[in-house]
C-alpha cells in the first residue's frame, strides 16, 4: 500500500510512524467529504431550528380536556329530535322554477305560495312536528368538541335551514288566516333553533344559526304589524326574545371549538398528508420553502405554535363588548395589548404572530376565515337589538296610538329598562332610533362606525351606504335595512 504514497507522505510516515489516525484524517482529502456529509445530516436540523426559533410553546390556550367533553343527556339534547325529523323530511322537488316560487312565498307571504310550495309544506308536517319538539329542548350538541376535525361532517346543521323555511311558511300561512298567536308559536321555534346552533359547535354551526336568526327576525316583523296582534302577545315576544338571546353561546365557545378542530387535524398524520398538498405558490422560492417544511415536518409544529399564540390573543378579549376591547391590527385582526400592561414573557405581539403566520402554509389556510367570525356575531346582535326597539315601539303605539318620538320614551313608559347599547359603538352609545311619519327606523352604525341614519342613501360620489344595520317598522312589507342593499 505504501508504494502508492508520495515521496513527501513516505517521508512523513518515516518521521512520524505513530501519528494518530484522527490527525491523518485532517488532511483535505478527508475533511472535505466529511464536511459535506456533516452538512447534509445536520443542515436540515439547523434549518428546522431556525424556522421555529423565537416562537415559544405556550401549550393549549385553555383547558382542552375540560372543554372537550360536554355532559348532556339525550333527554335534554335537541339533536335527538332534530335527527329524527331529518329522517322524515321530504325534499323540495327540483327544477321548473320551484326554488323561485319558494323564495317568492318566503319574501312576500302565504298569498304568493304556489300549489307546489303549499303541497311541500303539507308533506312535511310530520317532520316539522318532530323538529318543533327538538326546539323546546334546553341545549344542543351535535359532535363532542374533543372529536372535531376538518373532516367532521355536519349534514344536520345544513338541513336546519330547511326546517326554518318550512316554519316560515307555516308562520305566514297562519298570519294569512288571522292567527298571530299560532304564528308566533312557530316563529318562536325557529328562533330557539337558531340559539341551539353554536352552543357547543364550530363556526359553521354558529353562522347557520345567525342566518336563521335573520330569517326569523324578518318573519316576526310581520307578526308585530299584523292587525290582530295584541299588546300582550308583543310583550310576550319581547320578553321571550330578550331572555333567549341572553342564552346565546359566548363567542369564545365557538373559537375554542375551532381550535380543537384545528389541533385535532394537525395531530392526525393521515389528514396532514392530505392537507399538505401543493398550494398556489407565489414564487419558485415559495415552492422550495414548502418542500423543505414538508420534508422536515416543520409545518405541523409551526402551525400548532402559531395557533396557540393566535387563540391566546383572541380569547383574551373576544367576549368583551366592543367598547372594552383594545384596537385590532395586522393580517389576522389580532387584539392589541392594553398599553398599561406588558406582554407575558412567552406571548408574542400581534406583529410577531403575523410574522410566523406567514411562514406556515396551514395557518395561512386556516386562520384568515376565523379572524372575521366575531363580525358576523356583532351583526346578529345589531339586528336583535334593532328588533327589540321595533317591538317596544309597536307596543307603545298600541297603548298610545302613535309611535314614540324618541327611544327614551320606551324607557319612560316602562316597556324597556334601557335603550340597548349599539354593539358597534366603541364609546357605549345607544342604538339609533328615528320616527319618520308612519315609519320607525332602528339601527346600528355598523362596522365602519359611521351613522348613516339607518336608511339606504347615496353619497356625493354616487357610492351607496352599506353599513348601517337595522330594521324599518311601519311599511306594508317590513324588511331589514341590509336587505335593501344590492
C-alpha positions as CSV (number, residue, x, y, z in Angstrom):
1,X,0.0,0.0,0.0
2,X,2.9,2.3,0.8
3,X,4.0,2.2,-2.9
4,X,1.1,4.5,-3.7
5,X,2.2,7.2,-1.2
6,X,4.0,10.2,-2.5
7,X,7.6,10.9,-1.5
8,X,6.5,13.5,0.9
9,X,4.0,11.2,2.5
10,X,6.6,8.4,2.8
11,X,9.0,10.8,4.4
12,X,6.2,11.9,6.8
13,X,5.4,8.3,7.6
14,X,9.1,7.6,8.3
15,X,9.5,10.6,10.5
16,X,6.2,10.1,12.3
17,X,5.4,6.3,12.1
18,X,3.0,6.5,15.1
19,X,0.9,9.7,14.2
20,X,-2.7,9.1,15.4
21,X,-5.3,8.2,12.8
22,X,-7.5,11.3,13.5
23,X,-4.6,13.6,12.8
24,X,-4.0,11.9,9.5
25,X,-7.8,12.3,8.7
26,X,-7.5,16.1,9.0
27,X,-5.9,16.1,5.6
28,X,-8.0,17.9,3.0
29,X,-9.0,14.8,1.0
30,X,-10.7,13.5,4.2
31,X,-12.0,16.8,5.6
32,X,-14.0,18.0,2.5
33,X,-16.1,14.8,2.1
34,X,-16.6,14.7,5.9
35,X,-17.9,18.3,5.9
36,X,-20.3,17.6,3.0
37,X,-21.8,14.6,4.9
38,X,-22.0,16.6,8.1
39,X,-23.8,19.4,6.3
40,X,-26.3,17.0,4.7
41,X,-27.0,15.4,8.1
42,X,-27.2,18.5,10.4
43,X,-28.2,21.2,7.9
44,X,-31.9,20.3,7.9
45,X,-31.9,20.2,11.7
46,X,-30.3,23.6,11.8
47,X,-32.8,25.0,9.3
48,X,-35.7,23.5,11.3
49,X,-34.4,25.1,14.4
50,X,-34.1,28.4,12.5
51,X,-37.7,28.4,11.3
52,X,-39.1,27.6,14.7
53,X,-36.7,29.9,16.6
54,X,-38.4,32.6,18.6
55,X,-41.9,31.2,18.8
56,X,-42.4,29.7,22.3
57,X,-44.6,26.7,23.0
58,X,-47.2,28.0,25.4
59,X,-49.3,24.9,25.3
60,X,-53.1,25.0,24.8
61,X,-54.6,28.4,25.5
62,X,-57.4,26.9,27.6
63,X,-58.2,23.6,29.3
64,X,-59.0,21.5,26.3
65,X,-59.6,18.4,28.4
66,X,-62.4,20.0,30.4
67,X,-63.8,21.8,27.4
68,X,-63.7,18.8,25.1
69,X,-66.5,16.7,26.6
70,X,-70.0,18.1,27.2
71,X,-72.1,16.1,29.6
72,X,-75.6,16.4,28.0
73,X,-78.1,13.6,28.3
74,X,-80.2,12.7,25.3
75,X,-83.4,13.8,27.2
76,X,-82.1,17.4,27.1
77,X,-80.3,17.3,23.7
78,X,-82.3,18.7,20.8
79,X,-80.1,16.7,18.4
80,X,-82.2,13.5,19.1
81,X,-85.4,15.1,17.8
82,X,-83.6,17.0,15.0
83,X,-82.1,13.8,13.6
84,X,-85.4,12.0,13.8
85,X,-87.0,14.9,11.9
86,X,-84.3,14.9,9.3
87,X,-85.1,11.3,8.5
88,X,-88.7,12.3,7.9
89,X,-88.2,15.3,5.7
90,X,-89.5,15.5,2.1
91,X,-87.2,17.4,-0.1
92,X,-88.4,20.2,-2.3
93,X,-88.7,19.0,-5.9
94,X,-86.0,20.4,-8.2
95,X,-86.4,22.2,-11.5
96,X,-89.3,24.1,-13.0
97,X,-88.6,27.2,-11.1
98,X,-89.7,25.8,-7.7
99,X,-86.8,27.5,-5.9
100,X,-88.0,30.8,-7.2
101,X,-91.5,30.0,-6.1
102,X,-90.3,29.2,-2.6
103,X,-88.3,32.5,-2.3
104,X,-91.3,34.4,-3.5
105,X,-93.5,32.9,-0.8
106,X,-90.9,33.4,1.9
107,X,-90.4,37.1,0.9
108,X,-94.0,38.1,0.3
109,X,-96.2,35.9,2.4
110,X,-98.6,33.0,2.0
111,X,-100.7,34.6,-0.8
112,X,-97.6,34.2,-3.0
113,X,-97.2,30.4,-2.2
114,X,-97.7,28.3,-5.3
115,X,-99.6,24.9,-5.2
116,X,-96.3,23.1,-5.3
117,X,-95.0,25.1,-2.2
118,X,-98.2,24.5,-0.3
119,X,-98.0,20.8,-1.0
120,X,-94.4,20.7,0.1
121,X,-95.4,22.2,3.4
122,X,-98.2,19.7,3.9
123,X,-96.0,16.8,3.0
124,X,-93.5,17.8,5.8
125,X,-95.9,18.2,8.7
126,X,-94.7,15.0,10.4
127,X,-91.1,16.2,10.1
128,X,-92.0,19.7,11.4
129,X,-93.8,18.3,14.4
130,X,-90.7,16.2,15.3
131,X,-88.4,19.2,14.7
132,X,-90.5,21.5,16.8
133,X,-90.2,19.1,19.8
134,X,-86.5,19.5,19.5
135,X,-86.7,23.3,19.6
136,X,-88.2,23.0,23.1
137,X,-85.1,21.2,24.5
138,X,-82.7,23.3,26.6
139,X,-79.5,22.5,24.7
140,X,-78.0,21.1,21.5
141,X,-74.8,19.1,21.0
142,X,-74.1,17.5,17.6
143,X,-70.4,16.5,18.0
144,X,-68.3,16.4,21.1
145,X,-65.6,19.2,20.8
146,X,-62.9,16.6,21.5
147,X,-63.9,14.7,18.4
148,X,-63.9,17.6,15.9
149,X,-61.6,17.7,13.0
150,X,-61.5,19.1,9.5
151,X,-63.3,16.0,8.1
152,X,-66.2,16.3,10.5
153,X,-69.5,16.2,8.5
154,X,-72.4,18.3,9.6
155,X,-75.4,17.4,7.4
156,X,-77.9,18.1,10.1
157,X,-76.7,21.7,10.5
158,X,-77.3,22.4,6.8
159,X,-80.7,20.8,7.0
160,X,-81.7,23.2,9.8
161,X,-82.2,25.9,7.1
162,X,-84.9,23.7,5.5
163,X,-86.8,23.4,8.7
164,X,-86.6,27.1,9.3
165,X,-88.0,27.8,5.8
166,X,-90.9,25.3,6.4
167,X,-91.7,27.0,9.7
168,X,-91.6,30.4,8.0
169,X,-94.2,29.2,5.5
170,X,-96.3,27.9,8.3
171,X,-96.0,31.3,10.1
172,X,-97.1,33.2,7.0
173,X,-100.0,30.7,6.4
174,X,-101.3,31.3,10.0
175,X,-100.9,35.1,9.6
176,X,-103.0,34.9,6.4
177,X,-105.7,33.2,8.4
178,X,-105.6,35.9,11.1
179,X,-103.9,33.7,13.8
180,X,-100.8,35.7,15.0
181,X,-100.7,33.8,18.3
182,X,-100.2,30.5,16.5
183,X,-97.9,32.1,14.0
184,X,-95.7,33.3,16.9
185,X,-95.6,29.7,18.2
186,X,-93.8,28.6,15.0
187,X,-91.6,31.7,14.7
188,X,-90.5,31.2,18.3
189,X,-89.5,27.6,17.4
190,X,-87.3,28.9,14.5
191,X,-85.8,31.4,16.9
192,X,-85.0,28.7,19.5
193,X,-83.4,26.6,16.8
194,X,-81.1,29.5,15.9
195,X,-79.9,29.7,19.5
196,X,-79.2,25.9,19.6
197,X,-76.7,26.1,16.7
198,X,-73.3,27.0,18.0
199,X,-73.9,26.2,21.6
200,X,-71.1,23.7,21.5
201,X,-70.0,23.8,17.9
202,X,-67.7,25.2,15.3
203,X,-68.1,28.4,13.3
204,X,-70.3,26.9,10.5
205,X,-72.9,25.9,13.2
206,X,-72.9,29.4,14.6
207,X,-73.1,31.0,11.1
208,X,-76.1,28.9,10.2
209,X,-77.7,30.0,13.4
210,X,-77.0,33.6,12.6
211,X,-78.6,33.2,9.1
212,X,-81.7,31.5,10.6
213,X,-81.9,34.4,13.2
214,X,-82.0,36.9,10.4
215,X,-84.8,34.9,8.6
216,X,-86.7,34.7,11.8
217,X,-86.5,38.4,12.6
218,X,-88.0,39.4,9.2
219,X,-90.8,36.9,9.8
220,X,-91.5,38.2,13.3
221,X,-91.7,41.8,12.0
222,X,-94.8,40.7,10.0
223,X,-96.3,39.3,13.2
224,X,-95.6,42.5,15.1
225,X,-97.5,44.5,12.5
226,X,-100.5,42.2,12.0
227,X,-103.7,43.9,12.8
228,X,-104.8,41.0,15.1
229,X,-101.6,41.1,17.1
230,X,-102.3,42.2,20.7
231,X,-100.2,44.2,23.1
232,X,-100.0,41.1,25.4
233,X,-98.6,39.0,22.6
234,X,-96.0,41.6,21.7
235,X,-94.9,41.8,25.3
236,X,-94.5,38.0,25.5
237,X,-92.5,38.2,22.3
238,X,-90.2,40.9,23.6
239,X,-89.6,39.2,26.9
240,X,-89.0,35.8,25.3
241,X,-86.6,37.1,22.8
242,X,-84.6,39.1,25.3
243,X,-84.3,36.0,27.6
244,X,-83.4,33.6,24.8
245,X,-80.8,35.9,23.2
246,X,-79.1,36.1,26.6
247,X,-78.6,32.3,26.4
248,X,-76.6,32.6,23.1
249,X,-73.2,30.9,23.4
250,X,-70.3,33.2,24.0
251,X,-68.0,33.8,21.0
252,X,-65.2,32.2,22.9
253,X,-67.1,28.9,22.8
254,X,-67.1,28.9,19.0
255,X,-63.5,29.9,18.9
256,X,-62.5,27.1,21.3
257,X,-64.3,24.6,19.1
258,X,-62.5,25.9,16.1
259,X,-59.2,25.5,17.9
260,X,-59.9,21.9,18.8
261,X,-60.9,21.1,15.2
262,X,-57.6,22.6,14.0
263,X,-55.4,20.9,16.6
264,X,-57.1,17.5,16.1
265,X,-56.5,17.9,12.4
266,X,-52.8,18.8,12.8
267,X,-52.3,15.7,15.1
268,X,-53.7,13.3,12.6
269,X,-50.9,12.1,10.2
270,X,-53.4,11.0,7.5
271,X,-55.2,14.3,7.5
272,X,-51.9,16.2,7.4
273,X,-50.7,14.1,4.5
274,X,-53.9,15.1,2.6
275,X,-53.8,18.7,3.5
276,X,-50.1,19.2,2.7
277,X,-50.7,19.2,-1.0
278,X,-49.2,21.9,-3.2
279,X,-50.7,25.4,-2.6
280,X,-50.9,28.3,-5.0
281,X,-47.3,29.3,-4.7
282,X,-46.4,32.9,-5.2
283,X,-42.9,32.2,-6.4
284,X,-40.4,29.3,-7.0
285,X,-38.8,30.2,-3.7
286,X,-42.2,29.7,-2.1
287,X,-42.3,26.2,-3.6
288,X,-38.8,25.4,-2.4
289,X,-39.7,26.6,1.1
290,X,-42.9,24.4,1.0
291,X,-40.9,21.3,0.1
292,X,-38.4,22.0,2.9
293,X,-41.0,22.4,5.6
294,X,-42.9,19.3,4.3
295,X,-39.9,17.0,4.2
296,X,-38.6,18.2,7.6
297,X,-42.0,18.0,9.2
298,X,-41.8,21.6,10.3
299,X,-45.3,22.5,9.3
300,X,-47.4,20.6,11.9
301,X,-45.2,22.0,14.7
302,X,-45.2,25.6,13.3
303,X,-48.9,25.6,12.7
304,X,-49.6,24.4,16.2
305,X,-47.3,27.0,17.8
306,X,-48.9,29.8,15.7
307,X,-52.4,28.6,16.6
308,X,-51.6,28.6,20.3
309,X,-50.4,32.2,20.1
310,X,-53.3,33.3,17.9
311,X,-56.0,31.8,20.1
312,X,-54.3,33.1,23.3
313,X,-54.6,36.6,21.9
314,X,-58.2,36.3,20.7
315,X,-59.6,34.6,23.8
316,X,-58.3,37.4,26.0
317,X,-60.9,39.8,24.6
318,X,-63.3,38.2,22.2
319,X,-66.2,38.1,24.8
320,X,-65.8,41.7,25.8
321,X,-68.1,44.4,24.4
322,X,-66.5,46.3,21.6
323,X,-66.1,49.4,23.8
324,X,-63.9,47.4,26.2
325,X,-61.7,45.8,23.6
326,X,-58.4,47.1,22.5
327,X,-57.9,48.0,18.9
328,X,-57.2,45.3,16.3
329,X,-54.2,45.1,13.9
330,X,-52.3,43.1,11.3
331,X,-53.3,40.5,8.8
332,X,-55.2,38.4,11.4
333,X,-57.0,41.3,13.0
334,X,-55.5,40.5,16.4
335,X,-56.1,42.4,19.6
336,X,-53.6,44.9,20.7
337,X,-52.4,44.8,24.2
338,X,-53.6,47.3,26.9
339,X,-50.8,49.9,26.9
340,X,-50.8,49.7,30.7
341,X,-50.0,46.0,30.6
342,X,-46.9,44.3,29.4
343,X,-46.9,41.1,27.4
344,X,-46.2,37.8,29.3
345,X,-42.7,36.5,28.5
346,X,-44.0,33.7,26.4
347,X,-46.6,35.6,24.5
348,X,-45.9,37.1,21.1
349,X,-47.1,40.5,19.9
350,X,-49.6,40.7,17.0
351,X,-46.8,41.7,14.7
352,X,-44.7,38.7,15.8
353,X,-47.7,36.3,15.4
354,X,-48.2,37.7,11.9
355,X,-44.6,37.0,11.1
356,X,-44.8,33.3,12.0
357,X,-48.3,33.1,10.5
358,X,-46.8,33.9,7.0
359,X,-44.3,31.1,7.4
360,X,-47.0,28.5,7.9
361,X,-48.9,27.1,4.9
362,X,-51.6,25.5,7.1
363,X,-52.0,28.6,9.3
364,X,-52.4,30.7,6.1
365,X,-55.1,28.3,5.0
366,X,-57.0,28.1,8.4
367,X,-56.8,31.3,10.2
368,X,-57.9,34.2,7.9
369,X,-61.5,32.8,7.8
370,X,-61.6,32.6,11.5
371,X,-60.4,36.1,12.1
372,X,-63.7,37.7,10.9
373,X,-66.2,35.4,12.7
374,X,-67.0,37.8,15.5
375,X,-68.1,40.4,12.9
376,X,-71.0,38.1,12.0
377,X,-71.9,37.8,15.6
378,X,-71.9,41.6,16.0
379,X,-74.2,42.0,13.0
380,X,-76.6,39.5,14.6
381,X,-76.6,41.4,17.9
382,X,-77.3,44.6,16.0
383,X,-80.3,43.0,14.3
384,X,-81.5,41.6,17.6
385,X,-81.4,45.0,19.4
386,X,-83.0,46.8,16.4
387,X,-85.9,44.3,16.6
388,X,-86.3,44.8,20.4
389,X,-86.6,48.5,19.7
390,X,-89.2,47.9,17.0
391,X,-91.2,45.6,19.2
392,X,-91.2,48.1,22.0
393,X,-92.2,50.9,19.6
394,X,-95.1,48.8,18.4
395,X,-96.2,48.1,22.0
396,X,-96.1,51.9,22.7
397,X,-98.2,52.6,19.5
398,X,-100.9,50.2,20.6
399,X,-101.1,51.9,24.0
400,X,-100.9,55.5,22.8
401,X,-102.0,55.5,19.1
402,X,-98.7,56.8,17.9
403,X,-95.1,55.7,17.7
404,X,-92.7,57.3,20.3
405,X,-90.8,60.3,19.1
406,X,-87.7,59.2,21.0
407,X,-86.3,55.8,22.1
408,X,-86.1,57.1,25.7
409,X,-89.9,57.3,25.7
410,X,-89.8,53.5,25.7
411,X,-87.9,53.5,28.9
412,X,-90.2,56.2,30.5
413,X,-93.2,54.1,29.5
414,X,-91.7,51.0,31.3
415,X,-91.5,48.9,28.1
416,X,-87.7,48.8,28.1
417,X,-85.4,49.0,31.1
418,X,-82.9,50.9,29.0
419,X,-82.2,51.7,25.3
420,X,-79.9,48.9,24.1
421,X,-76.2,49.7,23.5
422,X,-75.1,49.7,19.9
423,X,-72.8,46.6,19.6
424,X,-70.6,48.5,17.1
425,X,-70.1,51.6,19.3
426,X,-66.7,51.9,20.8
427,X,-67.9,54.6,23.2
428,X,-71.0,52.8,24.5
429,X,-73.6,54.9,22.5
430,X,-77.1,53.6,22.3
431,X,-78.9,52.1,19.3
432,X,-80.2,54.7,16.9
433,X,-83.9,55.4,16.6
434,X,-86.0,57.7,14.4
435,X,-89.7,58.2,14.0
436,X,-90.5,59.5,10.5
437,X,-94.1,59.8,9.5
438,X,-95.7,56.3,9.7
439,X,-92.3,54.6,9.9
440,X,-89.9,53.8,12.7
441,X,-86.2,53.2,12.0
442,X,-84.0,51.4,14.5
443,X,-80.4,50.7,13.6
444,X,-76.7,50.3,14.5
445,X,-73.9,52.3,13.0
446,X,-72.3,49.1,11.6
447,X,-68.7,48.1,11.1
448,X,-67.5,51.4,9.7
449,X,-68.6,53.3,12.8
450,X,-70.4,56.0,10.7
451,X,-74.0,56.8,11.4
452,X,-75.8,56.9,8.0
453,X,-79.2,57.5,9.6
454,X,-80.4,53.9,9.1
455,X,-81.5,54.5,5.5
456,X,-80.4,53.5,2.1
457,X,-78.8,56.7,0.9
458,X,-76.5,57.9,-1.9
459,X,-73.3,59.7,-1.0
460,X,-72.0,62.7,-3.0
461,X,-69.7,60.4,-5.2
462,X,-72.5,58.1,-6.1
463,X,-71.4,55.3,-3.8
464,X,-74.2,53.7,-1.7
465,X,-74.3,53.2,2.0
466,X,-73.9,49.6,3.0
467,X,-73.0,49.7,6.7
468,X,-76.0,50.6,8.9
469,X,-77.7,47.5,10.3
470,X,-81.3,47.7,11.3
471,X,-85.0,47.4,10.7
472,X,-87.9,49.6,9.5
473,X,-91.2,49.3,11.2
474,X,-94.4,50.6,9.6
475,X,-94.1,49.8,6.0
476,X,-96.5,47.5,4.2
477,X,-93.7,44.9,3.9
478,X,-91.1,45.2,6.6
479,X,-87.6,44.4,5.5
480,X,-84.2,44.9,7.1
481,X,-82.1,47.8,6.1
482,X,-79.5,45.3,4.9
483,X,-81.9,43.5,2.7
484,X,-82.4,46.7,0.7
485,X,-78.8,46.8,-0.4
486,X,-77.6,45.3,-3.7
